Amino acid sequence: MNKGHYLDCIELLERNSRKSSYVKNQAEDLRRLVDEHYQLIEQHEQLERAYFGKQTKIDHLNETIEKMQGYREKIDRRRRR
């Protein structure tokens, strides 16, 4: 279910409750919670993307270091001959 579905359900509950102040307050609280929930999901996804990007960069740098070390070892072996 998506955010719109939850908000539609809250609105239906509010309409069918004869507009009592208790239900209005509860509906507003639920709307706020749904908004916060989906904001947290979005922030989590952004953090995952940032982590993946940084991890990819770290992996690439590690590969580059390994290649450079291998190249240096190869040169050192040639010099020893």
Beta strands, then each sheet from edge to edge (+ up, - down):
end
